[in-house]
Amino acid sequence: MRCGRCNSEMDAEEAREHNGLMLCEDCCLDLLNPVKTCDPWAVHLAKGDKGRGGVKLTPLQQQLYDLILEQGDMSFPEAARKLGLNEEDLRREFATLRHMELLRAHKPAGEVLITKF
């Protein structure tokens, strides 16, 4: 059986139905829990942790942060390619860095770019 979203192979007992599609568990979770980069409560909590010195980045978050610091602004697809991720996974890591006010996105000429906060 194949996922109706990512087309990956899955066992029938692992399939989840969502809006008439049979999905793998990862795709189902992504649809039910979308990434939210503009979340005031998450920003508030992250700022509190940052002020107490409690901010710990995952290795992937650190790689994304370092990539932008070293190479400057870049698009989500380009950053995903350089880090060997799909764009959805990159956006999930970016959201955490956005909440910590370490990275942000801007749209200078019609293209959304990741930049330093």
N, C-alpha and C positions, 0 to 999 in steps of 0.2 A: 504494500500500500504506500502511496506517496502523499506528502503534505500538500494541501491545496494552495499554500502560500509560497513556501520555499522550495517545494518539489523534492524534498529529501525523502529517502526511503525510511519507513517506520513500520513497526509491528501494529497490527490491527488493534490490539488491546491498549496500545499507547495513544491512539488517536483520540482527539477531542473535537467535538462538534461546536462550531461557532458561526452563527449567521448562515447556516446551510453548507458550510465548508468543513471538511475533515482536516484538522490541523495537527501538527506535531505539538508536543507540550511547550517547546520554546516559543513557537509562533503564537500559540494561544495566550501564553503569559505576556508576550509583547503587545498583543492587541488589547488585553484586559488591563494592562498596567503600562500605558504609554509614557515615554520620557517627558518630563516637565522641566524645562530649563528656567522658566519664569515662575518660581514658587517662593513667595515671600517668607513662608514659614521655614522652608529648608534653608534659605539664605540667613535668616535670623539664627537658626540653630548652628549653622556652619560658622557664622561670625562669632558666636559665643565660644565654640570649641577653639577657634583660631586665637581668640583673645586669651584663652587659658593654656595655649601651647599644645593643644590636643590634636592638631591636624596631622594625620598620617595618610599619605597618598599610597595607593596601591602601585605596584610596579608599572602597570599599564597607564595609570593616570600620570605618573612621574614621566614616563616616556613621552606622552602627549604634551605635557607642560614643557619639557625640555626641548621637544621638536619645535614648538612655537617660539620659545625664547631664542633658540639657535638660528632658525631659518626664517623667522618672521611670519607675517600673516599668510594663511593658506586656506584653501577651500576644504570642506568636509571630505569630499571624495579623494582629494590629493593626500590629506592627512591619513585617511583610512588606508590608502594604498601604501604609503610609506611605512605604516605601522603593521601592515599585513592583517588588517581587520575589515569586516564589512562595515558599511556606513552606519547601520543601526547600532552596532556595538560601540563604535566610536562616539556616536551621539550620546549614548548612555554614560560613557566615561566623561565626556565633555560636560554633561549636565551637573555632575558632582563638582567639577572644577569651576563651573559657573556659579554654583551655590556658594562656594568658598571665596568667590570673587578673585580667582586667580586668572581665569580666562573668560573671554566674552566673545560674542559674534557681532560683526557689523557688516553693513552692505554698502560699500563705497561707490560701486559702479554697477549695481544690479546683481552682483554675485556675493553670496554670503561667505564671509571669511572669518576664520578663528583668529583672534588676536589676544594680546595681553590685556588684563583688566586695567 
